[in-house]
């Protein structure tokens, strides 16, 4: 699948969710309630490393990995140190996260990105700014 095809498919799916197409109770003549409650953060492309870093208060992430499949940078702020990783694909994110969780830790997981840090309270505060779901694992 080409990048253009994937982008078009993503836009079509996002449009369907936003308009309530493809399921739900149409007998009442309205859109499904879940479609109306979908957050705007799900629309558009995933956030970049720079965008995630800025939204969490990190002005200049120290980029450690710059590869086709992922970008990773370390942020040091008044809230502590954490790692921001963005991925080229959902499969890449899933594989990375599966491997990382073997070591334990706290992860804020979003659309093709992960923020990893020691303090789950800090990651939870980031979720208010960037979204995502907090996941914690023991080694």
N, C-alpha and C positions, 0 to 999 in steps of 0.2 A: 504494500500500500504506500503510495507516495505521501509526502508531507502535505501537499495541497489537498489530497483526498481525505486524509485524516482530519485536517482542519475543517473542511466542509462538513464532514460527518459529525464532528464535535459541535459545530454551530447548529446543525439540524437537530441534534439531540438536545442541546441546550434550549433551542427555540420550542421544541415539543414539550419540555418540562415547564418552561415559563408560561406557555399558553394552556397547559393542562391537557394536551392531546395525548391520545394513546391509553386511555383507561380512566377509571374513576366513575363517579355516579353522574351519568348524563341525563338520567330521568328527571332530575330537578331542573335541568336546563343550565346549570352553572358549572364552573370548573371545579375540579377536585380540590378540597381544602389543602392538601399537601402541596399541590402545585403553587398555590398562592403564597404559601409560607416558605418556599425555597429561597435561600439567601442569595443575594446578588453576587457574593464572593465565588459562587460556583461557575458563573459565566466567564467566558474568555479563557485565555491561556493561563497556565500555572504561573505562580509568582517566580521571579528570578532570584538568584542568590542575593544580588544587590538590594532588591525590593524587600525581601524578607529581613535582611540585616538592618536596613533603615527603619523598618516598622518595629523592630525590637530594640532600637536605640543604639545600634552598632553603626557608626559612621563609616568605618573602613575595615571590612573583614579581611583577615590575612588569608588569602587564597592558598590552599595547600594542594588541591588537586584540580586540574583543568583537563578533562578528558571528554571524548564524545559522549560517553554514557552518563557522566556525572560531573558536577562542580561542587567542591567542598571548601568552606572557609571557616576559620576560627574567629569568634568575636569575643572581645574583652570589654565589658562595660561595668558600670557601678553595680549592676545586678549579678555579676560574676562572669565566668567564662563558659561558652557554649559553642557548639559546632552546627553550622547550617549547611545542609547538603541538598542539592537539587538534582533531578534525574531526567534523562531523556525519555524514559518510558515508565509506565506503571510496573511492568515486569522487573525492570532494573531496580526500582525502589523496593519492591517486595523481596527480591533476592538479597539486597543489601541489608534490609531490616531483619530478615531471618538470620543472617550471619551475625549481625551486630547484637541481636538479642541473646545470643549464646553467651555473651560476656556480661549480660545484665545491663541495667541502666534505665534512664528515663528518656522518653522520646515523644515529641509533639509531631504528629504525623498528619500531613495534608496531601493535597493533590500534587503528586510527583515531587514532594519535598519532605524532609525530616529535619527537625531541630533537636539535637541531643544535648543534654546537660545533666549536672548532678542534682540540682534542686528542682523537684517537681513543682513547687510553688512558683518559681520563676517561669517555668515552662507554661504553667496554667495562666499566668498573667499575660504571656505572649499570645495565648490562644484567643484572648479578647481582641487582639490587634490583627492577627493573621489567620485565625480560624484553626482548624486541625483538632485532632483527638489525642489526648494524653494517654500514653501507654508506658507502663513500668514493668520491668522484668527482673528477676533474680538470676544470677548465673547458675 
